[in-house]
């Protein structure tokens, strides 16, 4: 986990937040849902899935003040929650204090990564068409002939193979249940933890709500995947709730 000492930030400079992303990637949309809800301005930069840069972090990641990198969604959430808590005054940024304050939400996100996140990612890349759409943004038309020819063919296959391997253990232990059934059951289990509250955060969304909303919105952005998920009322309600001030398309 990041610390205040590990971030070389200048209080006299704007944050200049950039989200390096794939437009339809579940974690990319989760980060954007969080930033949109809190009305934190940012710029998106579409990543190159065929980049051979050795030092490039795993996408998505966030850069602030150009040279500071937040390499995971949880690190990004911790930083922005701490930044909001000190009213944007970087000289009073206390990541350690806020890590303790947010430990329960962070624990939920960590547990979520072990099942629901894995299922969402596998579903997001479950077909060639769905996987291809993640890596071929509108501006891709201006890319070189090599990228336009190779990326749509190779990247979806690599990602599908990766997430299928990660989820094989879950499928093998599922007693014949399909990926769709496992995904919907997992969503229902997480929603049940809200109890009678509309959100994990009680009367208003917290970072767990926004993370879950962003991930599921990635599936609903794909017509074929959306049609399958619309059969579950709770899933539909959660993922179509306008939790962000700027709705994700």
C-alpha positions in Angstrom: 0.0 0.0 0.0 1.3 3.5 -0.8 2.4 5.9 1.9 2.5 9.7 2.1 6.3 9.5 2.0 6.3 7.4 -1.2 4.5 10.1 -3.2 6.7 13.0 -4.4 3.9 15.5 -4.7 4.1 19.3 -4.9 1.3 21.2 -3.1 1.8 24.2 -5.4 1.0 22.2 -8.6 -2.4 20.9 -9.8 -2.9 17.2 -9.6 -3.3 16.8 -13.4 -5.0 13.4 -13.0 -4.7 11.0 -15.9 -6.4 7.6 -16.0 -4.5 5.3 -18.3 -7.2 2.8 -19.3 -9.0 0.6 -21.7 -12.4 2.3 -22.2 -14.6 -0.8 -21.4 -12.3 -2.5 -18.9 -14.2 -3.2 -15.7 -11.5 -1.7 -13.4 -11.1 1.4 -15.7 -14.8 2.1 -15.4 -14.7 1.6 -11.7 -12.0 4.2 -11.3 -13.9 6.6 -13.6 -17.1 6.0 -11.6 -15.4 7.0 -8.4 -13.9 10.1 -9.9 -17.1 11.1 -11.6 -19.2 10.7 -8.5 -16.8 12.9 -6.5 -16.6 15.4 -9.4 -12.8 15.1 -9.6 -11.6 16.3 -13.0 -9.4 13.9 -14.9 -8.1 13.1 -18.4 -8.3 9.6 -19.9 -5.5 8.1 -22.0 -6.3 5.0 -24.0 -3.5 2.4 -23.4 -1.8 0.5 -26.1 -2.4 -3.2 -25.5 0.6 -4.2 -27.6 3.0 -1.9 -25.8 6.4 -3.4 -25.2 7.5 -0.9 -22.6 8.9 -2.9 -19.7 8.2 -0.3 -17.0 4.5 0.3 -17.9 2.2 -0.6 -15.0 -0.7 -2.9 -15.4 -3.6 -1.0 -17.0 -5.6 0.7 -15.6 -3.4 3.0 -13.5 -3.5 6.7 -12.6 -0.8 9.3 -12.8 -0.9 12.5 -10.8 1.4 15.5 -11.4 2.9 13.6 -14.3 5.5 11.5 -12.5 3.6 9.9 -9.6 1.9 6.6 -10.5 -1.0 4.9 -8.6 -0.7 1.3 -9.8 -3.9 -0.3 -8.5 -7.5 0.7 -8.0 -7.1 0.4 -4.2 -4.1 2.7 -4.2 -6.0 5.2 -6.3 -9.0 5.0 -4.0 -6.8 5.5 -0.9 -5.1 8.5 -2.4 -8.3 10.2 -3.5 -10.1 9.4 -0.3 -7.2 11.0 1.6 -7.0 13.9 -0.7 -10.7 14.6 -0.3 -10.4 14.3 3.5 -7.8 17.0 3.7 -9.7 19.3 1.3 -7.1 19.0 -1.4 -4.3 20.3 0.8 -1.4 17.9 -0.1 0.7 19.2 2.9 -1.9 17.5 5.2 -2.3 14.3 3.2 -2.3 11.4 5.6 -2.5 8.1 3.8 -1.8 6.0 6.9 -4.6 7.5 8.9 -7.1 7.1 6.1 -5.9 3.5 5.4 -7.0 2.7 8.9 -10.3 4.6 8.5 -11.0 2.7 5.2 -9.7 -0.7 6.3 -13.2 -2.3 6.2 -14.0 -1.0 2.7 -10.5 -2.1 1.5 -11.0 -5.5 3.0 -14.3 -5.8 1.1 -12.6 -4.8 -2.1 -9.8 -7.3 -1.5 -12.3 -10.1 -0.9 -14.3 -9.0 -3.9 -11.2 -9.4 -6.1 -11.0 -13.1 -5.2 -14.4 -13.9 -6.7 -16.7 -11.3 -8.2 -14.0 -9.3 -9.9 -12.6 -12.4 -11.4 -16.0 -13.5 -12.7 -16.7 -10.0 -14.1 -13.4 -9.9 -15.9 -13.8 -13.3 -17.3 -17.3 -12.4 -18.5 -16.1 -9.2 -20.0 -13.6 -11.1 -22.2 -15.8 -14.2 -22.7 -16.3 -13.8 -26.4 -14.0 -12.6 -29.2 -16.3 -9.7 -30.0 -16.6 -8.5 -26.4 -12.9 -8.7 -25.8 -12.1 -7.0 -29.0 -14.3 -4.0 -28.1 -12.2 -3.4 -25.0 -9.1 -2.9 -27.0 -10.4 -1.1 -30.0 -11.5 2.5 -28.9 -13.0 4.9 -31.5 -9.6 6.7 -32.0 -8.0 3.4 -32.9 -9.0 4.1 -36.5 -6.2 6.6 -36.6 -3.6 4.0 -35.5 -0.9 2.5 -37.8 -1.9 -0.3 -40.2 0.2 -2.7 -38.0 -1.7 -1.9 -34.8 -5.1 -2.0 -36.6 -4.3 -5.4 -38.1 -2.7 -7.1 -35.1 -4.2 -5.7 -31.9 -7.9 -6.8 -32.6 -6.6 -10.4 -33.3 -4.0 -11.0 -30.7 -5.0 -9.0 -27.6 -8.5 -10.5 -27.1 -7.0 -14.0 -27.4 -4.3 -13.3 -24.8 -6.7 -11.7 -22.3 -9.4 -14.4 -22.8 -6.8 -17.1 -22.1 -5.5 -15.3 -19.0 -8.9 -14.8 -17.3 -10.2 -18.2 -18.4 -7.2 -19.8 -16.6 -7.8 -17.6 -13.5 -11.4 -18.7 -13.3 -11.0 -22.4 -14.1 -10.8 -23.4 -10.5 -14.1 -21.6 -9.7 -15.8 -23.3 -12.7 -14.5 -26.7 -11.7 -15.8 -26.4 -8.2 -19.2 -25.0 -9.3 -21.0 -28.4 -9.7 -21.7 -27.7 -13.4 -22.9 -24.1 -13.0 -22.3 -21.8 -15.9 -20.2 -18.6 -15.8 -23.4 -16.5 -16.0 -24.9 -18.4 -13.0 -21.8 -18.0 -10.9 -21.6 -14.3 -11.8 -25.2 -13.6 -10.9 -25.0 -15.6 -7.7 -21.8 -13.7 -6.7 -23.5 -10.3 -7.4 -26.5 -11.4 -5.3 -24.3 -12.4 -2.4 -22.6 -9.0 -2.4 -25.8 -7.1 -2.7 -27.2 -9.0 0.3 -24.5 -7.6 2.5 -26.1 -4.2 2.2 -28.9 -5.4 4.4 -31.8 -2.9 4.3 -29.6 0.0 3.2 -29.6 1.2 -0.4 -25.8 1.3 -0.5 -22.9 -0.2 1.3 -22.2 3.3 2.5 -25.7 3.5 4.0 -27.8 6.4 2.6 -25.1 7.4 0.0 -22.5 5.4 -2.0 -19.1 4.7 -0.7 -16.1 3.4 -2.7 -17.4 -0.2 -2.6 -20.6 0.9 -4.2 -18.8 2.9 -6.9 -16.3 0.1 -7.6 -19.1 -2.4 -8.0 -21.2 -0.1 -10.1 -18.2 0.6 -12.4 -17.4 -3.0 -12.9 -20.9 -4.1 -13.7 -21.4 -1.1 -16.0 -18.7 -2.6 -18.2 -20.8 -5.6 -18.8 -23.9 -3.6 -19.5 -22.1 -1.6 -22.1 -21.9 -4.7 -24.3 -25.4 -5.4 -25.7 -25.0 -9.2 -25.7 -23.7 -9.3 -22.1 -26.3 -6.8 -21.0 -29.1 -9.0 -22.3 -27.9 -11.9 -20.2 -27.6 -9.9 -17.0 -30.9 -8.1 -17.3 -32.6 -11.3 -16.1 -31.6 -10.6 -12.5 -33.5 -7.7 -11.0 -30.9 -6.8 -8.3 -28.1 -6.7 -10.8 -30.1 -4.5 -13.2 -31.1 -2.1 -10.4 -27.5 -1.7 -9.1 -25.7 -1.4 -12.4 -28.2 1.1 -13.9 -28.5 3.3 -10.9 -27.2 6.8 -11.8 -24.6 6.7 -9.0 -22.2 9.0 -10.9 -22.8 12.6 -11.7 -21.6 11.9 -15.2 -23.3 8.5 -16.2 -21.0 6.0 -17.8 -22.2 5.1 -21.3 
